[in-house]
Amino acid sequence: MENTKKTGIVRELDRLGRITLPKEFRRSLQLKEKDKLMIFAEEDRIILTRYCEGDIFTGEQEDLIEFEGKFVSKKSIRELVRRAGLELKE
């Protein structure tokens, strides 16, 4: 084996398959209790990313407007206006 130094923190899975993210990671990434994370698998890696809600209709992540705790893209709003038979003045 090469003379390499492994870095990182080792955690065991509990009986339900959970791990705890170290406080240092949560602090440096500004993660708070109840924040949502997405989990991906890529080859032999597990990747966690901060979950960002998208447009409630399309899932798009760009040009979002928050309304009543939900996100809608400007593109979806334009389409809803068109389908409602209304005119949009920009």
C-alpha positions as protocol buffer text, in pm:
chain_id: "A"
residue {
  index: 1
  type: MET
  ca { x: 0 y: 0 z: 0 }
}
residue {
  index: 2
  type: GLU
  ca { x: 123 y: 347 z: -85 }
}
residue {
  index: 3
  type: ASN
  ca { x: 245 y: 578 z: 186 }
}
residue {
  index: 4
  type: THR
  ca { x: -69 y: 793 z: 186 }
}
residue {
  index: 5
  type: LYS
  ca { x: -245 y: 951 z: 477 }
}
residue {
  index: 6
  type: LYS
  ca { x: -620 y: 906 z: 500 }
}
residue {
  index: 7
  type: THR
  ca { x: -812 y: 1206 z: 620 }
}
residue {
  index: 8
  type: GLY
  ca { x: -1167 y: 1238 z: 735 }
}
residue {
  index: 9
  type: ILE
  ca { x: -1380 y: 1109 z: 1016 }
}
residue {
  index: 10
  type: VAL
  ca { x: -1496 y: 749 z: 1045 }
}
residue {
  index: 11
  type: ARG
  ca { x: -1850 y: 685 z: 1167 }
}
residue {
  index: 12
  type: GLU
  ca { x: -2037 y: 357 z: 1212 }
}
residue {
  index: 13
  type: LEU
  ca { x: -2389 y: 306 z: 1082 }
}
residue {
  index: 14
  type: ASP
  ca { x: -2640 y: 240 z: 1356 }
}
residue {
  index: 15
  type: ARG
  ca { x: -2886 y: -50 z: 1331 }
}
residue {
  index: 16
  type: LEU
  ca { x: -3124 y: 170 z: 1127 }
}
residue {
  index: 17
  type: GLY
  ca { x: -2853 y: 266 z: 878 }
}
residue {
  index: 18
  type: ARG
  ca { x: -2802 y: 618 z: 1014 }
}
residue {
  index: 19
  type: ILE
  ca { x: -2485 y: 815 z: 1070 }
}
residue {
  index: 20
  type: THR
  ca { x: -2430 y: 1139 z: 1256 }
}
residue {
  index: 21
  type: LEU
  ca { x: -2261 y: 1425 z: 1075 }
}
residue {
  index: 22
  type: PRO
  ca { x: -1984 y: 1565 z: 1294 }
}
residue {
  index: 23
  type: LYS
  ca { x: -2050 y: 1902 z: 1454 }
}
residue {
  index: 24
  type: GLU
  ca { x: -1748 y: 2052 z: 1273 }
}
residue {
  index: 25
  type: PHE
  ca { x: -1899 y: 1959 z: 933 }
}
residue {
  index: 26
  type: ARG
  ca { x: -2240 y: 2097 z: 1025 }
}
residue {
  index: 27
  type: ARG
  ca { x: -2088 y: 2418 z: 1151 }
}
residue {
  index: 28
  type: SER
  ca { x: -1857 y: 2472 z: 852 }
}
residue {
  index: 29
  type: LEU
  ca { x: -2141 y: 2401 z: 606 }
}
residue {
  index: 30
  type: GLN
  ca { x: -2387 y: 2607 z: 813 }
}
residue {
  index: 31
  type: LEU
  ca { x: -2627 y: 2312 z: 843 }
}
residue {
  index: 32
  type: LYS
  ca { x: -2898 y: 2348 z: 1103 }
}
residue {
  index: 33
  type: GLU
  ca { x: -3142 y: 2105 z: 1260 }
}
residue {
  index: 34
  type: LYS
  ca { x: -3424 y: 2021 z: 1014 }
}
residue {
  index: 35
  type: ASP
  ca { x: -3219 y: 2126 z: 706 }
}
residue {
  index: 36
  type: LYS
  ca { x: -3280 y: 1887 z: 419 }
}
residue {
  index: 37
  type: LEU
  ca { x: -3005 y: 1699 z: 238 }
}
residue {
  index: 38
  type: MET
  ca { x: -3020 y: 1499 z: -83 }
}
residue {
  index: 39
  type: ILE
  ca { x: -2834 y: 1169 z: -100 }
}
residue {
  index: 40
  type: PHE
  ca { x: -2674 y: 1042 z: -422 }
}
residue {
  index: 41
  type: ALA
  ca { x: -2467 y: 737 z: -502 }
}
residue {
  index: 42
  type: GLU
  ca { x: -2185 y: 772 z: -753 }
}
residue {
  index: 43
  type: GLU
  ca { x: -1977 y: 461 z: -811 }
}
residue {
  index: 44
  type: ASP
  ca { x: -1851 y: 374 z: -463 }
}
residue {
  index: 45
  type: ARG
  ca { x: -1925 y: 716 z: -312 }
}
residue {
  index: 46
  type: ILE
  ca { x: -2220 y: 851 z: -118 }
}
residue {
  index: 47
  type: ILE
  ca { x: -2272 y: 1222 z: -181 }
}
residue {
  index: 48
  type: LEU
  ca { x: -2475 y: 1453 z: 39 }
}
residue {
  index: 49
  type: THR
  ca { x: -2586 y: 1790 z: -94 }
}
residue {
  index: 50
  type: ARG
  ca { x: -2805 y: 2060 z: 50 }
}
residue {
  index: 51
  type: TYR
  ca { x: -3160 y: 2016 z: -79 }
}
residue {
  index: 52
  type: CYS
  ca { x: -3302 y: 2314 z: -261 }
}
residue {
  index: 53
  type: GLU
  ca { x: -3670 y: 2302 z: -339 }
}
residue {
  index: 54
  type: GLY
  ca { x: -3763 y: 2376 z: -697 }
}
residue {
  index: 55
  type: ASP
  ca { x: -4070 y: 2483 z: -888 }
}
residue {
  index: 56
  type: ILE
  ca { x: -4372 y: 2291 z: -754 }
}
residue {
  index: 57
  type: PHE
  ca { x: -4481 y: 2215 z: -1111 }
}
residue {
  index: 58
  type: THR
  ca { x: -4158 y: 2142 z: -1298 }
}
residue {
  index: 59
  type: GLY
  ca { x: -3882 y: 2110 z: -1039 }
}
residue {
  index: 60
  type: GLU
  ca { x: -3682 y: 2385 z: -1211 }
}
residue {
  index: 61
  type: GLN
  ca { x: -3429 y: 2565 z: -993 }
}
residue {
  index: 62
  type: GLU
  ca { x: -3402 y: 2899 z: -1177 }
}
residue {
  index: 63
  type: ASP
  ca { x: -3599 y: 3224 z: -1141 }
}
residue {
  index: 64
  type: LEU
  ca { x: -3796 y: 3104 z: -839 }
}
residue {
  index: 65
  type: ILE
  ca { x: -4051 y: 3308 z: -650 }
}
residue {
  index: 66
  type: GLU
  ca { x: -4167 y: 3195 z: -307 }
}
residue {
  index: 67
  type: PHE
  ca { x: -4543 y: 3201 z: -252 }
}
residue {
  index: 68
  type: GLU
  ca { x: -4715 y: 3062 z: 57 }
}
residue {
  index: 69
  type: GLY
  ca { x: -4406 y: 2856 z: 142 }
}
residue {
  index: 70
  type: LYS
  ca { x: -4382 y: 2701 z: -206 }
}
residue {
  index: 71
  type: PHE
  ca { x: -4160 y: 2789 z: -501 }
}
residue {
  index: 72
  type: VAL
  ca { x: -4284 y: 2865 z: -853 }
}
residue {
  index: 73
  type: SER
  ca { x: -4062 y: 2960 z: -1147 }
}
residue {
  index: 74
  type: LYS
  ca { x: -4136 y: 3266 z: -1356 }
}
residue {
  index: 75
  type: LYS
  ca { x: -4166 y: 3032 z: -1655 }
}
residue {
  index: 76
  type: SER
  ca { x: -4447 y: 2837 z: -1482 }
}
residue {
  index: 77
  type: ILE
  ca { x: -4619 y: 3160 z: -1381 }
}
residue {
  index: 78
  type: ARG
  ca { x: -4616 y: 3278 z: -1744 }
}
residue {
  index: 79
  type: GLU
  ca { x: -4762 y: 2944 z: -1856 }
}
residue {
  index: 80
  type: LEU
  ca { x: -5034 y: 2957 z: -1590 }
}
residue {
  index: 81
  type: VAL
  ca { x: -5126 y: 3311 z: -1698 }
}
residue {
  index: 82
  type: ARG
  ca { x: -5142 y: 3196 z: -2062 }
}
residue {
  index: 83
  type: ARG
  ca { x: -5360 y: 2894 z: -1978 }
}
residue {
  index: 84
  type: ALA
  ca { x: -5591 y: 3114 z: -1771 }
}
residue {
  index: 85
  type: GLY
  ca { x: -5643 y: 3330 z: -2078 }
}
residue {
  index: 86
  type: LEU
  ca { x: -5492 y: 3636 z: -1912 }
}
residue {
  index: 87
  type: GLU
  ca { x: -5234 y: 3882 z: -2037 }
}
residue {
  index: 88
  type: LEU
  ca { x: -4903 y: 3936 z: -1868 }
}
residue {
  index: 89
  type: LYS
  ca { x: -4746 y: 4281 z: -1886 }
}
residue {
  index: 90
  type: GLU
  ca { x: -4375 y: 4274 z: -1816 }
}
